[in-house]
Amino acid sequence: MSFIKFLGTAGARFVVMKQLRASGGVWLSVGKTNLYVDPGPGALVRCLSSKPRLEPSTLDGILLTHKHLDHSSDVNVMIEAMTEGGFKKRGILFAPRDAIEEDPVVLKYVMGYVEKVQVLKEYSEYRMGEIQFSTSRKHRHQVETYGLNFKTSSRTISFITDTKFFPELPNLYQGEILVIHVVRLKPIGEDPIDHLSIEDVKNILKKIKPRLTILTHFGMTMIKAKPWIVAAELEKELGLKVIAASDGMKIDLEEV
């Protein structure tokens, strides 16, 4: 079975610090291949407490879209768990160059536990078992950041991770399923944190019209507005299927 499981939907430092939402990232399973995307604070605990339990030693790879701590703080312990304490050299680490070389978030000794390290670059394609994905243009964010386009035998899935909106953004992601990080309810002028708002999401969805949009990575203003209500209002306004992710939510890719 192929699925996406949201092990955390927190998307801003105060939501993460107070754990108003979990911050474990996303587990993607396609056939027999398992990939962990953005193991933020609590990733290991969220895996082991998941119902049913997600076993880190079955992971084939770990991917960082960027090195901010809400996306990467558990990457070292997850690599250790994937490789059974480093005793079984296995798996692939995908990460931007600045996450592993310039002020790295992945420890050097831990990188030696994985079978391969692949550096994410603009407009590049990658494959691991039954999972195939590509990056597009580098996002407008404080550190080197990439969104993802996955292609499986049954679905195309796009992940728009943290970024400031720019006109070309909608054209970079055409997946049938769109997972989009929306920290802000409303835009705040020249936002120094560079995150999307609901107005940005509207502009994106009007252009690409995905089969299913999943909102996640919520900041405080989104939490206060109740993400499921915001999603329902978007769905009504745009005539498109829009849902808000919740901690532990599982999406069966064959049933979408």
Buried (B, 14 or more C-beta within 10 A) or exposed (E): EBBBBBBBBBBBBEBBEEEBBBBBBBBBBBEEBBBBBBBBBBBBBBBEBBEEEBEBEEBBBBBBBBBBBBBBBBBBBBBBBBBEEBEEEBBBBBBBEBBBEEEBBBBEEBBEBBEEEBBBEEEEEBEBBBBBBBBBBBBEBBBBBBBBBBBBEBBBBBBBBBBBBEEEBBEBBBBBBBBBBBBBBEBEEEBEBBBBBBBBBEBBBEEBEBEBBBBBBBBBBBBEBEBEEBBBEBBEEBEBBBBBBEBBBBBEBEEB
